[in-house]
Amino acid sequence: MAGRIEARLAELGIILPTPAAPVANYVPFVVSGALVVVSGQVPMREGVVAYTGKLGGTVSQDIGQQAAQLCLVNVLAQLQAALGDLDRVKRVVRLGGFIACTPEFTAHAAVMNGASDLAVAVFGDAGRHARSTIGVPSLPMDAAVEVEGMFEFA
């Protein structure tokens, strides 16, 4: 029988991918006490970065939101690998977003809402979280967005 979160993902039409292997010298997640910290995930789909470029340049705000959402899907895949069952998540504690953008771009928060809105859609009130969103000049593999997360579990 599918768990509550697995069923919610299915309702949203989301299938979690196989978690991506790290591309440098880090681990995909760390479990400490009742927290899981998931390393930054880029908008990878089937082994390829699906959204590249800079917001305010070649990437629109709407596409940036889609990229942030895909990043969170990849964060959830890592979280499932860490916990074995997403029903163990008690709370999304924090999300961090990095938005590759031009110096003039200022809608970082709106882009990151792609990830935040999905967290709430998946986990309900337990998905409401603290957040930082930062504009950066570039990201690994020319990704448009990167998202990291911290989760409390039982």
C-alpha positions in Angstrom: 0.0 0.0 0.0 1.4 3.4 -1.0 2.2 5.8 1.8 0.4 9.2 2.3 3.3 11.2 0.6 3.8 8.7 -2.2 0.0 8.9 -2.9 0.2 12.7 -2.9 3.1 12.7 -5.3 1.1 10.4 -7.6 -1.9 12.8 -7.4 0.5 15.6 -8.5 1.8 13.5 -11.4 5.3 13.3 -9.9 7.5 10.2 -10.1 10.7 10.6 -8.1 13.7 9.8 -10.2 16.7 7.8 -9.2 18.8 10.1 -7.0 21.6 11.8 -8.9 25.2 10.9 -7.9 27.3 13.8 -6.6 29.3 15.6 -9.2 32.1 16.6 -6.8 33.5 15.9 -3.4 30.4 15.8 -1.2 27.7 13.4 -0.1 24.1 13.8 -1.4 22.7 14.0 2.2 23.7 13.9 5.8 21.5 12.6 8.6 22.2 14.1 12.0 19.9 13.4 14.9 16.3 13.9 13.6 17.4 16.1 10.7 18.3 15.3 7.1 20.2 17.9 5.2 20.1 17.4 1.4 22.8 18.8 -0.7 21.9 21.3 -3.5 20.2 19.7 -6.4 20.0 21.1 -9.9 17.2 20.6 -12.4 18.4 17.3 -13.6 16.2 15.1 -15.7 17.4 11.7 -17.0 21.0 12.6 -16.4 20.9 16.0 -18.1 20.4 19.5 -16.7 17.0 20.4 -18.1 17.1 24.1 -17.5 20.3 26.0 -18.2 21.2 29.7 -18.5 20.5 32.8 -16.5 17.2 34.3 -15.2 16.9 37.8 -16.6 18.8 36.6 -19.7 17.8 33.5 -21.7 15.6 32.1 -18.9 12.1 33.5 -18.1 10.7 33.7 -14.7 8.1 31.0 -15.5 10.8 28.6 -16.7 12.8 29.4 -13.6 9.9 28.4 -11.4 9.7 25.1 -13.4 13.4 24.6 -12.8 13.0 25.2 -9.1 10.2 22.7 -8.9 12.3 20.1 -10.7 15.1 20.8 -8.3 12.8 20.1 -5.4 11.7 16.8 -7.0 15.4 15.8 -7.0 15.7 16.9 -3.4 12.8 14.7 -2.5 14.4 11.8 -4.4 17.5 12.2 -2.2 15.3 12.5 0.9 13.6 9.3 0.1 17.0 7.6 -0.4 18.0 8.9 3.1 14.8 7.9 4.9 13.4 5.1 2.9 9.9 6.5 3.3 8.8 10.1 2.9 6.0 9.6 5.4 8.7 9.9 8.0 9.1 13.6 7.3 7.7 15.6 10.1 8.5 19.0 8.7 10.3 20.8 5.9 12.6 23.0 8.1 14.4 25.0 5.5 14.9 25.4 1.7 17.8 27.3 0.2 17.6 28.5 -3.4 20.4 29.7 -5.7 19.2 31.5 -8.8 21.7 32.0 -11.7 20.8 35.4 -13.0 21.9 38.7 -14.5 22.8 41.5 -12.2 19.5 43.3 -13.0 17.3 40.3 -12.1 15.4 40.8 -8.8 12.5 38.2 -8.9 14.5 35.6 -7.1 11.7 34.9 -4.5 9.1 34.3 -7.3 11.4 31.8 -9.0 12.0 30.0 -5.7 8.3 29.8 -5.1 8.4 26.9 -7.7 10.1 24.8 -5.0 8.3 26.2 -2.0 4.8 25.8 -3.5 5.6 22.2 -4.3 6.9 21.5 -0.8 3.5 22.7 0.6 1.6 20.8 -2.1 3.4 17.6 -1.1 3.6 17.9 2.7 0.7 20.3 3.5 1.3 22.6 6.5 4.4 20.6 7.4 5.8 21.8 4.1 5.9 25.5 5.2 9.5 26.3 5.8 12.1 28.9 6.4 14.0 29.9 3.3 16.9 31.8 1.7 17.0 32.7 -1.9 20.2 34.1 -3.4 21.1 35.3 -6.9 24.4 34.1 -8.2 26.5 34.7 -11.4 26.7 31.0 -12.3 25.9 27.4 -11.0 27.4 24.0 -11.8 26.8 22.7 -15.3 25.2 26.1 -16.2 22.1 25.1 -14.2 19.5 27.9 -13.9 18.6 27.0 -10.3 19.8 24.9 -7.4 17.8 24.0 -4.3 19.0 22.4 -1.0 16.9 21.4 1.9 16.7 20.5 5.6 14.0 18.2 6.9 13.0 16.9 10.4 11.9 13.3 10.5 10.6 10.7 13.0 
